[in-house]
């Protein structure tokens, strides 16, 4: 039991990048609670200024090795909106297809490699190889499948090269599309096995109702395109995001915090699930039901389960999209739309695996960027993460310091935060020979 | 991942070759981009035309798929093995006693970091000959240029790659 606590976790492990957690409790009251981020992608905004219209998507793709398709697509959509470019239906379907598989790549890693070790009581994925080899094997097979999908469509498994403004520089062949469908169909036994494993997980009981924001579409479970929608009942055109969203710099973190209508909110798989449950495939709904995930869900820890349900949906919907593309027939004439530089402003909003991602560019009449604003999902979640911890810590204050620390770390990890822009200097100690 | 020498086709999931050279890093984090810069240079060399040279970018787990199908892997990366800033090292993964997570800067490859992936490769008992050639960076802040003292090490790193591969 802890009357006084001084928790400082720096850096927090198994989140993407570098974040610090600081909690001070005195006489069972929280005196200080901070989730501190010493890194930020602001550099990229400055770097885009002056760049020609065909460059931003390739540059911003490098912000993140996990969300590279999301940054590519948000960037392309912002530029296309600004320049008035209309991509073909075929292009949009192929973008939706590649998009599904970045979501699968990312969700697989988070559910199996980054979050699962908490639930199985092991420190990281390394011991999982011994204790739960089936999880590691399913994760690797599913990741490989998603990599193959992204590579066939985008030319690379990350940082896609064929996905450009206006369309695609090269289309996949019909044979490749058929092969993709076969690979996807072969993945269902792994989903069934995953369901068996995930059913055994003990998800912490925790509820805190907040506002959930995602994009939303009248037909699709929106990932690539849609209006911005809130569980608080409002919905706006994605071009008007500034009407609702405000960013603010907080002094202990270089990352900006984000508020909507003055409130904190959550983005990510759980937000998408809460807003768009009805658009999931029937099969994905069945998996959600089996895992006791119902919309609306206010338990942040269930974000991990929502991510798994999305994997099922993405596989189902990819098969549908492939059938639709094959039925229409791949047409080289529809691969690229006409591009003419002009002055204008455009906003590209997509769902990155971790939630709403916004690119906002202003171009001059020579087609060069004059101003860029990027709002990343983790930046939107920071304030909500702190609110969640303010609710969680008093409810577990009678547990040991180690248990409280682990619960807070698990809560932050449940958001799948993507904090840094991945530098990765390798640090090793050599065998003394 | 991207094949530098074949810019539009990344076959990293399909090929089974004897040798792969992979550069890791973020080219917008100053010296962290050394691995990418070196593989870009290697891609221009005629003698390496038939070798799979891969821009691994900031992806991590994918290394497992590359290693599984390959006899020998050379990784080019920013690396701190206790040497001075700017010093180039060539080490075998088997000679690494401990992969240390740096506590002052992100090590993330944005999924699992390279240290975790190399540990995972060992845990999965994947038998592969992996060398890491790299230089200790001076700075890994945001920036699209290498420090001059790191940039001038590119020829030395390429010489080591040539020696290691016999090309």
Interface residues (C-beta under 8 A of the other chain):
Chain A: X10 X11 X13 X16 X17 X18 X39 X43 X44 X47 X59 X62 X63 X64 X65 X66 X67 X68 X106 X109 X113 X114 X124 X125 X126 X129 X130 X136 X140 X143 X144 X147 X148 X151 X155 X156 X157 X158 X159 X161 X162 X169 X170 X418 X419 X420 X421 X422 X423 X424 X425 X426 X427 X428 X429 X430 X431 X432 X433
Chain B: X1 X2 X7 X8 X9 X10 X11 X12 X13 X24 X25 X26 X27 X28 X29 X32 X55 X57 X58 X59 X60 X61 X62 X64 X65 X77 X78 X79 X80 X81 X82 X91 X95 X96 X97 X98 X99 X100 X101 X102 X103 X105 X106 X107 X108 X109 X110 X111 X112 X113 X114 X115 X116 X119 X120 X123 X124 X132 X134 X137 X140 X142 X143 X144
